[in-house]
Each structure stands twice: as structure tokens, then as C-alpha cells.
Amino acid sequence: GRDLDAILARRRTTPYAVLAINDVAAALPDTTWLTELRIGDGHLRVSGISRNVAELVPLIEAVPSFGEARFYAPTTRLAGGGDRFYLDMRLMPGREKTP
């Protein structure tokens, strides 16, 4: 009951999409750039370029509001350095970080 009330109050004061964008931006390293972001059906999908693609899933999984992070298309190496990636994650509103 209390958790649901807190989630609903937070949702009324700050749109969930803004919270999800803020969380993903905070989780990604400075060497990662997003070129696309989509929110829908309980998922957040991002694509972009990163200097270290291997670290992205663990970084996203460490954020309480995301779960089940996975690449949904092949990662490709770019000639100028870095890799193009396509990442999908489940939105987990209200999930708390465990100590």
C-alpha cells in the first residue's frame, strides 16, 4: 500500500519517461553516446556508439529502475573507433536498490 502510494505520488509529480531518461543518462559512461531512445510497452530501447560496449549491460543492470538488459541486435565495430550498439531494458518502476 505505502509503496504503491509513493510510486503514484512520484509519477504524478515527475513523468516516468523523464525519470527513465535521467537514470539511463546517469548510468552510461562519458564514452557512450545515444543516437536513439524509445520508451514503450514497459521497455526502454537505446542505440548509440560506445568505446566499451561490454560494460553497458552491467552498468544498466546496476540501476534499480532497469532490469533484463540485453542487446537486441548485433554490435558492430566502427572504422573510427568504438562500436554501434542496440540495447533493450525492462522498466522496473518502484524497484529499490538492495544494500
BELUR-V61147 format. One record per run of one state. SS is the DSSP state (helix for helix, strand for strand, loop for the rest). FROM is the first residue (numbers start at 1). TO is the last residue. If there is no record, write none. Layout:
BEGIN
ss={SS SS}
from={FROM FROM}
to={TO TO}
END
This chain:
BEGIN
ss={loop helix loop helix loop strand loop strand loop helix loop strand loop strand loop strand loop}
from={1 2 14 16 28 32 41 43 51 53 62 66 72 76 78 83 92}
to={1 13 15 27 31 40 42 50 52 61 65 71 75 77 82 91 99}
END
